[in-house]
């Protein structure tokens, strides 16, 4: 029997078997096809080799791909993170130029059920003016997404709001969190012809919220004139129509002190919180009573979703105060399974990877505290990140690009994983073995004479290889899937 596409590797009781997984021919022999792994780019290989997390670190959430400006969607039991695809810019600059964002036309999507093990769901092609690949054929760029879902006429619909550089905001609509998405209005939702928006310095960085009563609202804007840095008057908010793809009424001004960019919106109890990143202007001459540090997350509150909002203080310090890598901050505060968290980006990996220039960002998630009186304390970034919410369950097929950490394992454009060096690994944390598992299957393009190996709780002498005593494993362990160089993993299952 010959396999035309991939092999299914089966480990049962410590032995490795190979069987056809697709296009089996029982009666007619077909010519043997030499299988080769999906090519990886120079930058994908670089990230696989150099970008990694230390033991005990859950941040960044995924190190193999640069991404920024996180937006969060919670749907059923799964959390999705959408981000500006800084990796697209890196492929152009090779890290030899600062991130200018001008080549970014797509968004990254990652998903998780436990906030520690993540699946790379691929990219959403958004802006299509240059290459006609994105759904929004009028847009040149896709930055800083905002996401939400809403049940409309009995069907759940998903919406992505994005910035076309600093000159407008578009909207895409889909039937699932990962698309496909279409452009329902064939043009910008918000432009400089929108009332009150003509003179906003940067018409970008949307935030969106669907309230308890089903009404939805959008928040956006940024930048400042040199002489108006204390009160730029460049933030706006507006109601969205029932179909989520038009605005209702005239956008209202939010007087956010020291505004720079990065609108955020949350409802905690009966109070609405407008949050944003403060600007970089030197404060030494300012006598404004609401003066606060540069590039922190400030917050304002209101009892009405469209304000007026009252300034209260600031909450998240710039990651540069912890890691030394300063940059603009961009955040999303969210609740998942009854706990508050904050997603944001940092520039902690670019020097580790060896970029000559900067501005290449990764997404972090940390716990977010809310005081009993509703105030928000000053909080800092961590590499430790958050605790895992529940164990990783076995028994279902797992896409290859699902892991908490990895080394020398490149995620391809197909969301498969190719080992760029021998001993490459994927680590999944907190995997629950019931003691009844007897079989590991992997859909992959194998390497002749070499096999996939499994370890628990570490690599090499720090862990235990379970290939020969697989059925005896029980309890919760970190699982390491170890690949030979050149092997392409598509999916796997333990049952």
C-alpha positions in Angstrom: 0.0 0.0 0.0 1.3 3.4 -0.9 0.5 6.8 0.6 -0.1 9.7 -1.8 0.1 12.5 0.7 0.9 11.9 4.3 1.7 9.1 6.8 -0.1 8.3 10.0 2.4 7.3 12.7 1.0 5.2 15.5 2.7 4.5 18.8 1.1 1.6 20.6 2.7 0.0 23.6 6.0 1.6 22.7 6.2 0.5 19.1 6.1 2.9 16.1 4.0 1.9 13.1 3.3 3.6 9.8 0.0 3.4 7.9 -1.7 5.2 5.1 -3.9 8.0 6.2 -5.2 9.3 2.8 -5.7 8.1 -0.7 -5.2 4.4 0.1 -5.3 2.1 -3.0 -6.1 -1.6 -2.2 -6.3 -3.0 -5.7 -4.0 -0.8 -7.9 -0.4 0.1 -7.0 0.4 3.7 -7.6 3.9 5.2 -8.1 5.5 6.1 -4.8 5.6 9.8 -4.2 8.5 11.4 -2.3 7.0 13.5 0.4 8.6 16.8 1.3 7.8 19.2 4.1 6.2 22.6 3.5 9.0 25.2 3.0 9.5 27.7 5.8 10.7 31.3 5.2 13.9 32.7 6.6 12.1 34.6 9.2 9.9 31.7 10.3 13.1 29.7 10.8 14.7 32.5 12.7 11.7 32.8 15.1 11.7 29.0 15.5 15.3 29.0 16.5 15.6 32.2 18.6 12.2 33.1 20.0 11.3 31.0 23.0 10.0 31.2 26.5 11.9 30.0 29.6 10.4 27.4 31.9 7.8 29.0 34.0 7.0 31.7 31.5 3.6 32.0 29.9 4.3 35.3 28.2 4.4 36.1 25.4 1.4 33.9 24.6 3.0 32.7 21.4 6.6 33.4 20.7 7.0 32.1 17.1 5.1 35.0 15.5 5.2 38.7 16.1 1.8 40.4 16.7 0.5 43.5 18.4 -2.6 45.5 19.4 -4.5 42.5 20.8 -8.3 42.3 20.7 -10.2 39.6 22.6 -13.3 37.6 21.6 -14.8 35.1 24.0 -17.2 32.7 22.3 -18.6 29.6 24.0 -15.7 28.0 25.9 -12.9 29.4 23.7 -11.0 32.7 23.8 -9.6 34.2 20.6 -6.9 36.8 20.3 -6.6 38.9 17.1 -3.5 41.0 16.5 -1.8 43.3 14.0 0.5 41.0 12.0 3.9 42.4 12.7 5.3 39.2 11.2 4.2 40.4 7.8 6.4 43.5 8.2 9.3 41.4 9.5 9.2 39.3 6.3 9.8 42.5 4.4 12.4 44.2 6.5 14.2 41.0 7.8 14.6 43.1 11.1 17.1 45.5 9.4 14.6 48.4 9.4 12.2 49.7 12.1 8.7 48.4 11.9 6.9 50.9 9.7 3.7 48.9 9.6 3.1 49.9 6.0 3.3 46.3 4.7 0.7 44.9 7.2 -2.5 43.9 5.5 -3.6 40.9 7.6 -4.4 40.0 11.2 -3.2 37.0 13.3 -5.6 34.8 15.1 -4.8 32.6 18.1 -7.2 30.6 20.3 -7.2 28.9 23.7 -9.4 27.2 26.2 -7.0 27.5 29.2 -4.9 30.8 28.5 -1.7 28.8 28.5 -1.9 26.4 25.5 -2.6 28.3 22.3 -3.5 27.3 18.7 -2.2 29.4 15.8 -5.4 29.7 13.7 -3.6 31.5 10.9 -4.1 34.9 9.3 -7.2 36.8 8.2 -6.5 38.7 5.0 -8.1 42.1 5.5 -6.8 45.0 3.3 -6.9 44.2 -0.4 -6.1 47.5 -2.2 -2.5 46.4 -3.1 -2.7 42.7 -3.7 -6.5 42.1 -3.9 -6.1 39.3 -1.3 -8.0 41.0 1.5 -11.8 41.4 1.8 -11.6 45.2 2.1 -10.5 46.2 -1.4 -10.5 49.9 -0.6 -8.0 49.5 2.3 -4.2 49.7 2.2 -3.5 48.4 5.8 -5.1 46.5 8.6 -4.0 47.6 12.1 -5.2 47.4 15.7 -8.4 45.3 15.4 -11.4 45.3 17.6 -13.7 42.3 17.6 -17.1 41.2 18.9 -20.0 38.9 18.1 -23.8 39.4 18.2 -26.8 37.3 17.5 -28.7 38.9 14.6 -32.0 37.4 13.5 -31.2 34.2 15.3 -27.7 33.7 13.9 -24.4 34.5 15.6 -22.4 37.0 13.5 -18.8 38.0 14.0 -17.3 41.5 13.4 -13.8 42.8 13.0 -13.2 46.6 13.1 -9.8 47.6 11.8 -7.7 50.7 11.1 -6.7 51.5 7.6 -3.4 53.1 8.7 -4.4 56.3 10.5 -7.0 57.4 8.0 -10.2 55.4 8.6 -11.9 52.4 10.2 -13.4 49.5 8.3 -15.5 46.5 9.3 -15.6 42.9 8.2 -18.4 40.4 8.9 -18.3 36.6 9.2 -20.1 33.5 10.3 -17.4 32.1 12.6 -14.6 33.6 14.7 -12.0 32.7 12.1 -14.0 33.6 9.0 -14.2 33.7 6.2 -14.9 37.4 6.4 -16.5 39.7 3.9 -16.7 43.5 3.6 -20.4 44.2 4.0 -20.3 48.0 3.1 -17.5 48.0 0.5 -15.9 51.1 2.1 -14.9 52.6 5.4 -17.3 52.6 8.4 -15.7 55.8 9.7 -13.7 58.3 7.6 -12.8 62.0 7.7 -16.2 62.8 6.2 -17.9 61.3 9.3 -19.2 64.2 11.4 -16.7 65.4 14.1 -13.9 63.3 12.7 -12.3 65.5 10.0 -9.6 66.9 12.2 -8.7 63.9 14.3 -4.9 63.4 14.0 -5.1 59.6 13.8 -8.4 58.1 12.7 -7.7 54.6 14.0 -7.5 52.2 17.0 -11.1 51.1 17.4 -12.6 49.5 20.4 -16.1 47.9 20.4 -18.6 46.7 23.0 -22.0 44.9 22.9 -23.9 46.0 26.0 -26.2 43.8 28.1 -29.2 45.1 26.2 -27.7 44.2 22.8 -26.8 47.8 21.8 -23.3 48.2 20.5 -20.8 51.1 20.7 -17.5 51.9 19.0 -14.6 54.1 20.4 -11.7 55.4 18.3 -9.1 58.1 17.6 -5.7 59.3 18.6 -2.8 61.7 18.2 -2.3 65.3 19.2 -1.1 68.6 18.0 2.2 69.8 19.8 0.3 72.5 21.7 -2.7 70.3 22.6 -1.0 67.4 24.2 -2.8 67.8 27.6 -6.3 67.7 26.2 -6.0 66.6 22.5 -9.8 66.1 22.1 -9.2 63.4 19.6 -11.1 60.5 21.1 -14.6 59.7 19.8 -17.5 57.3 20.7 -20.6 56.4 18.8 -23.5 54.0 18.8 -23.5 51.2 16.2 -26.6 50.2 14.2 -28.5 47.0 14.8 -26.6 45.4 12.0 -23.2 46.5 13.4 -21.9 47.9 10.2 -23.1 51.5 10.4 -22.9 54.2 13.1 -26.0 56.0 14.5 -25.9 59.6 15.2 -22.9 61.9 15.5 -19.8 60.7 17.2 -19.2 62.3 20.6 -15.9 63.8 21.8 -14.2 62.2 24.8 -11.9 64.6 26.6 -9.2 62.0 27.5 -6.2 63.8 29.2 -2.9 63.2 27.5 -4.4 60.8 24.9 -2.1 59.2 22.5 -4.0 56.2 21.0 -5.4 52.7 21.9 -9.1 53.1 22.9 -10.5 50.4 25.1 -14.0 50.0 26.6 -15.4 47.7 29.3 -18.5 47.5 31.5 -17.7 46.5 35.1 -20.9 46.3 37.2 -22.9 49.3 36.1 -19.9 51.5 35.2 -18.4 52.0 31.8 -14.6 52.3 31.7 -12.9 54.1 28.8 -9.2 53.2 28.7 -6.4 54.5 26.5 -2.6 54.9 26.1 -1.2 58.2 27.2 1.2 60.2 24.9 4.9 60.7 25.0 5.0 64.5 25.4 7.4 65.8 28.1 5.3 66.7 31.1 7.8 69.1 32.9 5.8 72.2 31.9 2.4 70.8 32.4 0.3 72.1 35.3 -2.7 69.9 34.4 -4.2 68.3 37.5 -4.7 65.0 35.5 -1.0 64.8 34.6 0.2 61.1 34.5 3.3 59.2 33.1 4.0 58.7 29.5 2.7 55.7 27.6 0.7 54.2 30.4 -3.0 53.0 30.3 -5.2 55.8 31.7 -8.8 55.3 32.5 -12.1 57.2 32.8 -15.5 56.2 33.9 -19.1 57.0 33.2 -22.6 55.6 33.9 -23.5 56.1 30.2 -21.7 54.2 27.4 -21.4 57.5 25.4 -20.3 59.5 28.4 -19.5 62.0 29.5 -16.4 60.2 31.0 -14.5 61.4 34.0 -10.8 60.9 34.4 -9.8 58.7 37.3 -6.1 57.8 36.9 -4.0 55.2 35.2 -3.6 51.5 35.7 -1.1 49.5 33.6 2.4 50.9 33.6 4.5 50.8 30.4 6.2 47.4 29.9 9.5 49.3 29.6 9.4 49.9 33.3 9.9 46.1 33.8 11.7 44.9 30.7 13.6 48.0 29.5 12.0 47.8 26.1 9.9 50.9 25.8 7.2 51.4 23.1 3.6 52.4 22.7 1.2 50.4 24.7 -2.0 48.8 23.4 -4.3 46.8 25.5 -7.6 44.9 25.8 -9.2 44.3 29.3 -11.5 41.2 29.3 -13.3 38.8 31.6 -12.9 35.0 31.0 -14.5 32.4 33.2 -15.2 35.0 36.0 -11.7 36.5 36.1 -10.4 39.8 34.8 -7.3 39.9 32.6 -5.5 42.4 30.4 -3.9 41.7 27.0 -1.2 44.1 25.7 2.0 44.0 23.6 5.7 44.3 24.4 8.9 44.4 22.5 10.8 41.8 24.6 11.7 39.4 21.8 13.2 41.5 19.1 16.7 41.7 20.6 16.6 38.0 21.6 15.8 37.1 18.0 18.6 39.5 16.7 16.6 42.2 15.0 18.9 45.1 14.2 16.0 47.6 14.4 12.9 47.7 16.6 9.1 47.9 16.8 8.3 44.2 16.5 5.9 43.2 19.2 4.4 40.2 20.9 1.2 39.7 22.9 1.2 39.3 26.7 -1.7 38.5 29.0 -1.7 39.2 32.8 -4.1 39.1 35.6 -6.0 42.4 36.0 -7.1 43.7 39.4 -10.3 45.7 40.0 -10.6 47.1 43.5 -13.8 46.6 45.6 -14.7 50.3 45.1 -14.4 50.0 41.3 -11.0 51.8 41.1 -8.2 50.3 39.1 -4.8 49.9 40.8 -1.5 50.5 39.1 -0.3 47.2 37.7 2.8 45.9 36.0 3.7 43.5 33.2 5.1 40.0 33.9 6.7 37.2 31.9 5.1 34.6 34.2 1.7 35.5 32.9 -1.5 33.8 34.1 -2.3 30.4 35.6 -3.7 27.7 33.4 -7.5 27.4 33.6 -8.1 23.7 33.8 -6.1 20.8 32.4 -5.5 20.1 28.7 -7.8 17.1 27.8 -6.7 14.3 25.5 -8.8 12.2 23.2 -9.4 14.6 20.3 -7.3 15.4 17.2 -5.0 18.4 18.0 -3.8 20.8 15.3 0.0 20.8 15.1 0.3 24.5 15.9 -1.1 24.1 19.4 1.4 24.5 22.2 2.4 26.6 25.2 6.0 26.8 24.1 8.3 25.5 21.3 11.9 25.4 20.2 13.2 24.9 16.6 9.7 24.2 15.4 8.5 26.6 12.6 4.8 27.2 12.1 4.2 27.2 8.4 1.6 29.2 6.4 -0.6 26.1 6.6 -0.4 26.1 10.4 1.6 22.9 10.3 4.9 22.6 12.2 8.2 21.8 10.5 11.3 20.8 12.6 14.2 23.0 11.5 16.6 21.1 13.7 16.8 17.7 15.2 15.2 17.5 18.6 12.7 20.3 17.9 9.8 20.2 20.3 6.3 21.4 21.1 5.4 21.7 24.8 1.8 21.5 26.0 1.4 22.3 29.6 -0.9 20.7 32.2 -2.0 17.7 30.0 -4.2 15.3 31.9 -3.5 11.6 31.4 -6.2 9.2 32.7 -3.9 6.2 32.7 -6.0 4.5 30.0 -4.3 6.0 27.0 -2.6 3.4 24.7 -2.0 5.1 21.4 -0.4 8.2 19.9 -1.2 9.0 16.3 0.4 11.7 14.2 -0.6 12.9 10.7 2.7 14.1 9.3 5.3 14.0 6.6 8.0 11.8 8.3 11.7 11.6 8.0 13.0 8.2 6.8 14.6 6.2 9.6 13.5 8.6 12.3 10.5 8.9 14.6 8.6 11.3 16.7 9.3 10.9 20.4 7.2 11.8 23.5 8.5 13.1 26.8 6.7 14.3 29.9 7.9 17.0 32.3 11.0 18.0 30.5 13.6 17.4 27.7 16.5 15.1 28.0 17.5 14.1 31.5 15.1 16.7 32.9 12.1 14.7 31.6 10.9 11.1 31.1 10.5 9.5 27.7 7.2 7.7 27.6 7.6 5.8 24.3 8.1 2.4 26.1 5.8 2.9 29.0 3.1 5.0 27.5 0.1 3.2 29.0 1.4 3.6 32.5 1.3 7.4 32.5 -1.4 9.1 34.6 -2.0 12.4 36.2 -1.2 15.9 35.0 2.1 16.4 33.1 3.7 18.8 30.6 3.9 16.9 27.3 6.8 17.3 24.9 6.4 16.2 21.3 9.9 15.9 19.9 10.4 16.0 16.2 13.3 14.9 13.9 14.7 17.6 11.6 12.6 17.9 8.4 9.5 16.3 9.9 6.3 18.2 9.3 3.6 17.6 11.9 0.0 18.3 10.7 -2.0 17.0 13.7 -1.9 14.4 16.5 -4.0 12.5 18.9 -3.5 10.5 22.1 -6.3 8.1 23.0 
